[in-house]
Amino acid sequence: MIPADFLPPALGPRRTFALVAGVERYDISHHWNLRGPARDALRFARWLTGPAEVPPGNVRLLLSPLDAPDALDWPDTPAMAALRTAHRPATEENVKAVLLDELPQCDGDLLWIFWAGHGYLGPRQELMLPCADARRGQIRHLNLDSALRWWRTDLVKPRRFPLQAALVDSCRVDAPRDARWNFGTTDYGGGSSVPGRRQFRLYASREGEAAQNDAERGAGRFTEALLGELGQRSVRESVSGLPGAALSIHRAFQELRERGEGWQLPQFLVDRDWDACSFLDDDLPGPRLPRAVRLDQPAWDGLGELFEGRELPRCAHEAYAWAFKAAGCTTPVRGGLPGDSLLEVVQDLDERQGGHGGMPLAVPFVRFLADRAAAAGDADWAARLRDWVHATRERLGLPAVPPPPPAPRRAVVHVRLEAPPDGGPGHLARMWLHGERAEHIWESEGAPVRLDVVREELVRQLALIGGAPADGGAAGRRTYGAVDRIEFHVPYELLDADFDQWPVPRGPAGRPRALGVLHQVVVRCPQERTDTRAEWHTSWRWLCAQGGRHRDAVRVVEDPGVTDALGMELAEGPAPACVLAHTTAAPHAGLLEAVLEGGVPVAVWRRGGGVPVPALLDLLAPAGPDGRPDPGALDVLALPARVREVRRAAASAASAAASAASAAASAAASAPDAPAGAVRAARQLPSGGDQLVLLWDDPDEMPGLRSLA
């Protein structure tokens, strides 16, 4: 606690003023939207005008919620009713008006600044808090560091506001360096510093960390802890007890971190309290929870040898996520891998420590890699990884590592079609079956065949695979069970073909079902990626490192975006890894060429062209906090299964529509004097149906590019 005589004698509710801001909706993109900051701002305002008894006229409330402001849960008090009427949007103009014009003219002892929303660190490590009217060309924001410097100067009358507290529930991650995100330079200047002004800053996270938000409950974890500490305290009690409250919050998050249940850590600026007394993170009082051991030098030496020359394997993200689960920890807020190499990933895991069971996170990570390496046939590396796990456990006295989940078993049929060398009709064809091993199952043997012949042979092979006996059975073929996916490796001209609509007879009556309803069906065109192989592989590796989800992984391309330069734009970086086409023109009219030139491994479009209705994002992506489809939440690696779900839903809808149309036609035909036109109209079925095409070029699964000729 701060001694009472430290406080200005007149400090009380009427001499306390506040800027309270909560930003959920951003003009720049709905990807930025998040749920919770507006509710946090309301709850802080409720504390100010409730237990702290600050007059509502002293509080400037800025809100930009996802929903209409009236949809928020406003506390039923006269003070909050006044703020409900007086609040303004959290735009840059309003923020500057409040912080640099209105509040400096007030005569007070204490200024509160509470901000909930996004936060980024600029090149000089200044905290930039984007406003609701942030746009790509100019991300309007509050430069909190510059504003606090301004408030220490004589531009605020010297005897006013000797105490200033900034409480920020936001991330403190580096601002994107991409030229598309223009934060510009914001500096409010200032006059001469005024001695005796004290500022206290408490951030929800340290530099480089993301702050955790509970979207389901609509609350930031930091704000939840802060309000719990403030409780029913008065203004004077809250000010004098703020350093102690901050220490308590810090301790609570430190314990979450040590138990592996949270990774953000609230931070005090320059680790000073009101009176410039230091309390460093490592000097916090109270008992400390037992921590997992760190890797020793022999462990690092062994990893250096094991990882030398190794790229990030495809399973690296899955291994990273499983390591937290195996150690009893929560996963970090930010998705994706923390580095571009195996050693960087392990360094991140080792710095985070592990769970309360004492298991370093790096050990289950390596165990996962060992199991997947064995499943992939790399027995030597798998054995060396397992030896490292065993030796490290023995040397550090670690508990047993639970077995990782087995790799998913998939049976994939690859159908390769190639134009004959002489340019004649038909196609050369070959089929492989990939499961636990690869097996060549059929070939046209150098003779071009029609597509209907390929279809008939594929149907026959699917029946054989589905009914194959176990090893050693009469047919001598290995049992794979149902085929999960069929991948058509085709010439560029066939990418838009209707392979997913090929009929497959099913059941006793041989009822035809679309191939794309029964199986995941994708098209591939790796032979057209010779010139962009590096971009293609880089984009796929990046996508796998993100676990299939990233806000930049998906790009929606509309007609104006299909230009001669689109391919070069797509090739500029690893993202996007997936293109969703909302174009009216046929895909061969520039779009597919740009996708292949840009090294983009995944694309979805409507067969024959035409904007899909509903839009592809509505069909494929889950809803974000604002109820709109969120491309950042779309698991691109799961698109084959998701597209099949869409095809099945379309088939069910078409079947239901056909039944309804048939019933209507029968009713119209049986009606007396029914016009012939009415009967024909009743028999018409809805056109279109499911016409999605999925390009899926996975460079890790290639049956070979040797010419079939």
N, C-alpha and C positions, 0 to 999 in steps of 0.2 A: 504493500500500500504506500501511496505517496502521502507525506505529512499534510495535514489539513492546512497548515499555514503556507504551504506552497501555492495553494489555489488563490486566484483573485478573490478578495473579500465579497465582491458583489456577484460572483458567479452563481447563476441559477437558471431556471428555465427561460425567463424572459430575456436573458442575455446570451442565449444559445441559439445558433442559426445552423442551417444544414442544407446541403445539396444532396438529394437522394435520387439515384438514377438506376433504372432497370431496363436493359435493352435486350429484346428477344427477336425482333424482326429487323432485318437489314435490307436496304434497297439493292445492295450489290448482288445478292444471289440468295435464293431460298435455301441453298446449301448451308449458309451461315446461320440460319434461324435455329434457335434453341428455346426450350421451354424451362422456365424456372426463375430467371433474373427478375422479371416483373413482380412475381410473388415475393421474392426475397426483399425487393425494394419496399413493397407494401408492408411487410412484416417489420422492417427496420423503422419505417415511418410510424407504424403502430406503436413501437416501443418509445420512440421520441415523444409522440403526442399522448401516450398513455402513462406508463410508470415514470418517464422522465418529465412529463407535464410541460413539454415545450409547446408554445402556442402554434397552431397550424399556420398562422401568418408568417412565422419564422422559418418555415420549411418550404423549400422549392422542390417539388416532386416532378421528375421527368420520367415518363413511361412510354415505351414502344412495345406493347405486348403482341404476341402472336394473334390472339383473338381481340375482339373489340374490348376496350377498357371496361365497359360495363359488365363484361363476362367474367372479370376477375372477382375473386372472393374478397370484397371490401369489408373490413371490420365495421360493425354497426356502432359507431361512436360519432358524436357531433364533430369532433376534430377531423376524423377521417372523411366524414361527409363533406367538410369544407375542402379538404385536399382532393376529393373526387371531382369537385367542381373546378378547382384551380389548377390541376395538373396539366402539363404540356408534353408534347412529344420530345423524345430524347434526340433532337437534331443538334448539329454542331452550333447553329445559330442560337438555339435556346441555351445550350450548355455555356457558351461564351457569355451570353447575356447575363445568366445567373451568376457565374463564377467571377467574371471580370467587371461587371457593371452593377448589378443589383446588390449582391451581398457585401461587396466592399463599402457600400454607402451606409450599411447598417452599423449600429453601435452595439457591439457585443464583445464577450470575453472568449467564447468558444465557437469554433467552426467545425462541424462534422462534414466530411465528404464520404458518402457511401456509394459505391458503384458496383453493379453486377452486370456481367456481359462478357464479351470477348476481350482479350488483351494480348498485345504483341509488343515485343522489344524491338526498338529501332536500332540503327547502326551504332548509336552512342549509348545503347542499353537504356534508353528512356522508354518508359511505359506508355504505349499508345493505346487508348481505349476507343475503338471505333464507335461512331454515332450511328443512329438509325438511318441517316441519309448518306451513308458511305456508298460510293459508287466506284466502279473499276477505274475510271479516269482520274478520280480524286477520292481516296478513302478518307472522308472527313472524320476527324477524331479529336479527342482530348489528349493532349500531351500532359500527362499528370505531373511529371517531374518539372516541366517548365512552368506549369500553373502554380505548383507549390513554391518554386523559387520566386515567382511573381508575388505571392502572398507573404513572403518574408521581407519584402521591400517597403519603402515609404510610400508606395502607391496606395497602400492601405494605411490609413492614419495611424501614427505610431502607437497610440494608447489603446487601439482596438485589436481584438482577437489575438491576445498573447498565446492562446492555446489553439492548435489546429490538429485535427486527427483525420487521417485518410484511411479508410477501410475498404479494401478492394477484393471482391470475389471474382477473379478472372484468371485465365491462364497467363503465363509470362514466357511464351515461346517466341522464338525469332520470327520476325515478320517475313513473309515470302519474298524472296529476292527476284521472283519472276517479274518481268517488265509489265505484266498485266495488272499487278497490284501496286498502284502508285499511292503511297502514303504521303509523299511530298515531305516538306520540312515545315514544322510548326514550332515557333518559339514566340512566346508572349512578351519577351523582353522584361523590363522591370526597372526599378529605381535603385536607391541605395538600401543596403540591408539594415534592418532595424534590430538592434541588440535586444535580447530578452524574449524574442518570439521562439516558442518551442513547437516542434512538429513531431507527431507520432504517426508512423505508417505501419500498417499491418496488411500484408498481402496473403492471399490464399495459397500461394505456392512460391517456390524459389525460382530463380532464373532458369529458363529452359524446361520448366515443368508445366503440365496441364493441370488445371483445377477440375475436380470431379463434380459433375452435376447429376442429380437424380431426376431425370425427366419424368419418371412415373409419378413421383411425389411432388415434382415441381419445386425443387429446392436444391441450392448449393450446399455441399457438406460443410464448407467453411461458415457460411451464414448461419446454418443450423447450430453449429458449435458456438458462434459468436453470440447469438441471441440467447442461447442457454446460459452463457456466462453473465450477460447483462441482466437477464431475469427481471426483477422488480426494482432494480437500482435506480436511484435518483440521478440527476445530472452530476452533482458533486461526487456521489459515490462511484458513478461510472468512470468519471475522469480520474479520480485518485486510484481507482482499482483497475484501470485499463492495462497497465503493464502486467499486473498479476493475472488478469483474465487472459492476456495474450500468452503468458507462460503456460497457463492451464490448457489453452487451446493447442499450443505447440506440443505440450506433453501428450495430449490425447492423440494427436496425429502421429507423433513419434511412436507411440505404442502401436497404432494401427500399422505403421510402416514396419516396425520390428516384427510384428506378427504376420506380415505379408498381406494385410487386409486393406492396404491403401498405400499410395506412393507419393502423393503430394505432401508437402511440408510447409506450413505457414512460416513466413519469414518477417522479421523486423528489420527495417532499414538500418544499416550500419550497427545492428544489434545494440541499439541504445533505447533507453526509456525516456520519459519526459525530462528527467534531470541529467540526461547524457550519461547515465550509468550503464556500463556494459553488462549484458547477460548473453554470452555466446551459446550457440546450440549445444556444444559439447559440455557446457558447464551447468546445464539445467539441474536443479535439485531433484531429489527423490530417487527411489530405486529404479534400476533399469531392467527391462526384460532381458532374458537370455537371448543372445543373438546366434544365428547360424555362423559356423566357422567360415573363414575365407579360404579360397584355394591357396595352397602353399606353392613354393617355387618348383618342386618336382612336378606338381600337377600342371603348372604353366609350361614347363619344359616339354612335358609329354604332349600337351595340346599343340604346341608349336610344331612338333614333328608330325602329329596326326593331321593337322589342318594345312600343312604346307602344300601349295599348289592346288588346293581344293576350292572350287567355286561353291557358293551357297547351294546346297541340294534343294530339290523341289519341296521336300518335306520340312525345310528349316522353320517356316512360320508355324507349322503345326507342332513341331518339336518345342518351339519357344513357348507357345500357349500352353502346351501340356506340362511343361516344367513347373509353371506356377500352380497348376492343379495338383500335380504330384507332391509338391512341397506344402500344400495347404494354404496357398496364397491367392489373393485376388489378382486378376490380370491388370496391367496398366491401362489408363484411360485411353491413351493414344494407340491406335492400331498399327500394324505393320512391324517389321523388324527394325531394331535400333541401329543397325549398321549394315555395311555392304560386304562384310566378310564374316566367317565363322568366329574368328578371334574377337571381333568387335561385338558380336552378339553375346559371347561368353563374358566379356568384360562388363557389359551392361548387367547381365545376370548376377555376376559376382558382386558388383557394387550394390545391387538391391538386397543382397543377402538372401535369406530364405525364410521359411515359416518357423513357427514355434517349435517344431520337431527337430530343429537343428540341421536340416538338410540344405546345403548350398544349392541354389537353383541350377547351377551349371551341371551338376551331376545327373539329374534326370534328363536334362537336355541332351547330353552325350549318350545316355542310355537309349533314348528314343532314336537318335541317329544310327546307333548300332543295330537296332532291330530292323529299321527300314533298309539299311545297307545290306543286311543278310537277306531280306525279302527280295531285294533288287538283284541279288546274285553276286554282290561284291563281298565275298566271304572273308577275304584277307583284311579289308578295312574294318569290317564288322567285328572280327576277332580282336583286332588291335584296340578298337574303341571299348569293347567289353573288358579287355585287360586293364585299360586305363580306369574304368569305373571301379573295377574290383580293387586295384591297387590304391586308388584314392580313398575308397571307403575304409580299407584296412588301415591305411596310414593315419587318417583323420578320425577314425572311430565313428563312422557315420552309420545310420540305420540302413536297412535294406531298401532298395528302390523298387517300387511297385512296377509290375510289367506294363509297358505302354500298350495302348490299344492296337490290335492288328491292323495292318494296312487293308483298306477296303478291297475286296475281290471283285473285279469287273471282267466280264467277257465282252470283247469288242470285235466286231467283224469289220475288216477293212476291205473295201471294194475299190480297186483302182481301174480307171478307164483311161485309155490313151488312143489318140488318133493314129491310124495306120500310117506307115512311112510314105506310102504312095498317095496319100490324101484321098483314098477311096472311101466308100460308105462304111458305116459300122465303126466299132471300136475294139481294140485289143483289151482284154479284161483278165483280171486276176483277183483272187480273194484269199485273205489270211484270217485266221482266228487267233486273237491275242487274249490269253488268260494268264495263268501262271507261267505259261510258255507260249511261244509263237508257233503256229502250225499253218502251212500252206494247204488250202482245202480245195481250190479249183482254179483252172486257167483255161483260157480259150485256145491255148497252144498255138499261138502265132497266127490264127485265123480271125479276122475281124468278125464281130457278131453284132446283131441289132440289140438295142436297149431292152426290148421285150424278152430276148433270150437271156440277158443278164438278170432281169427281174425274175424270170422263172427259175433260173439256177439259184438265185439268192433265196427264194422262197423254199426251194428244196433243201438247201444247206441249213436254213434256220430250223426246218423240221427235223433234220438229222441231228443237229446239235441239241435241240430240245429233248430228243428221245434217245440220245447216246447212252449206252451202258457205261458202268464204271470201268476203270482200268482192268484189263484182263477179260472183259466181257466178249460177247460174240463178235461185235463189230471192231473190237480192239481200239476204240477211240476213247479218249479221256472225257469224263463227264464235266461239262461246264455249266449245266443248268441253263437258265434263261439268258439270252443275249441282252446286255444292257444298252449297247450303243452300236450303231452302224455308221461308219465314216466313209463317205464317198470321196476318193481322191480323183479329181476330174480336171479336164482341160478348162481353161478360162471361159470358153464359150458355154460350158454346161453348168456354171455355178448357179444359175437361176432355174435349173431344171426342177421338176416336181418329184424328186425321189421320195420325199416324205409322204406323197400321196399314192405311191404304188400300192395296189390292192394285195392283201395277203388273206387267203382263205382261213377261216377259223371255225372250230366247232364241228359237230356232226353234219350240219347243213352246209358247211363251207362258206359261211357268211363272210363277205369281204370286209376287211378292216384296213384302214390306212396304215402304212408302215410306220409313219411318224407318230401314230397314236399308240402303237404297240411298243416301240423302241425309241430311244433317243436317236435322232437322225441329223447328221451334220454334213456339210460339204467342206472340202479342203482343196487347196491349190498350191502346194509347196513348191512345185516346179517353176512357178512364176515368181519366186522370191529369191532367185539367185543373186540379183544385184543388191538386195536389201536384207541379206541373211543376218548381218550384224544387228541391224535395227530390230528385226523380227525377234531374234533370240533375246536381245536386251529388254524389249518390251515384255516378253513373256516372263523372264526372270524377275523383272520388277513387279509384275502382277502377282506372281507367286509369293514374293517377299512381303507383299501387302496383305496376304491371306485372301486375295480376290476382291477386297473392298478398299476403296480410296475415293475421295471426293473428285480426284482428277482422272480416275480410271476410265470413266465413260464420257464420251462426247456425242452429243446429239447434233447431227448434220442435217440442215434444211437446204432447200433449193439454192438460196443465195450463196451458201457456203461451198457448193460444188463448183470450184474454179480450177484453172490449170495449176494453181499454186497449192491446192489442198494437199496433195501427196507430200510435198516438201514440208508443209506445216505439220502434218502428222508425224513426220520423221524427225522433228526437232528434238524430241526427248522420248523417254520411255513411256510417258503418258501422252495421249490416251492409249489404253490397251484394248479398248472396245469402242466401236462406232455403232450408234443406232441411227438408221437412216429414216428421216422424215422427208422424203423427196417424192415428187410426183413423177419424175422421169424414170425410165427403166434403169435398173442398177448398172447396166453396162455402159450407160451414157455418162461416164466419167467417175462415178462413185467407186465402183470396185477397183478400177485402175488406181485411184488415189489411195485406197485402203492397202492394196498390195505394195504400192510404191512407198507408202509411209511405214511399212513394217508392222502394221496393226494386226495382231493375230486373231482378233474376234470381231465379228460384225453381224448385225441383224438388220434385215430389210424385208419389205413386202414383195412377194414374187410379182414380177411384171411391172413394178413401180406403183405409185399411188401412196398417199399418206395413210398410214394405218389408223383405223378408227376402232377402239380408242388408241391413243398414242402409245408408242412402245414403252415409254417409261411407266405409264399407267398399267400396262399389262405385266411388266417384268419386275419393276422396282417396288420394294415395300415403302409404305408411307413414312415420312419424316415427322418431326414434332409438330409441324404446322399442318399435317394432314395431306400434304402434297407428296408425290413420289420423290424419293431421295436417291439420286444416283450414287451417292457415297455409301449407301446401305445395300446397294445391289451387289450380290456376290457373283462376279463375272465367272469365276471358276465353276459355279453351279448352273450356268446358263443352259447347258444341254438338257438337264433335268427340268429346269423351269420352263423352257420352250415346249417340252413335251407336255407339261401340265397345261399350258395354254392351248396346245393342239387338242388335247383331250377335252378340255372345257368347250372348245369350239365345236368338236364333234358331237358332244352331248347336246349343246344348244341347237345344232343343226338337226339332230334327231328329234328333239322335242318340237322344233318348228315344223319338221316334216309331218309329225303325227298330228299337230294342230291343223296344218294345211289340209291334210287328208280328211280329217273330220269335218272341216269347213266345206271341203269340196263335196263330200257325201251329203251333207246337210243341204247345200245349194242345189245339188242334182236332184234330191228327193223333193224339193219344194215345188209346188205347182207353178207352172209358167216361169221357171227359173231361166233368165237369159243365158245364152251360151257364153257370153263374155264373163258373166259372174262366175260360172263354173270354172272357166279357164283361169281366172284370177285367183280363185280359191285354191287351185292346184299348184300355183307357183310357189317354189321354195325360195327362201332367202338366198341371195347370191353371195359369192365371196367366200364366207367361212374362214377357216384358218389358212393363211397364205404366207406365214413367216418362213424365212430361210435363215439358217444360222451357219455362218462361216466360222469354223473352229480349227485353227491351225496350231496344234500343240507340237512344238519342235521336239519334245521329249519322247513322243510316241510316233515313230516313223518306220513303216515296214520296209523302207528302202526306195530309192529313187532310180534304180537301174531301169533302163528302158525295157518295156515288154516286148519290143521288136527284136 
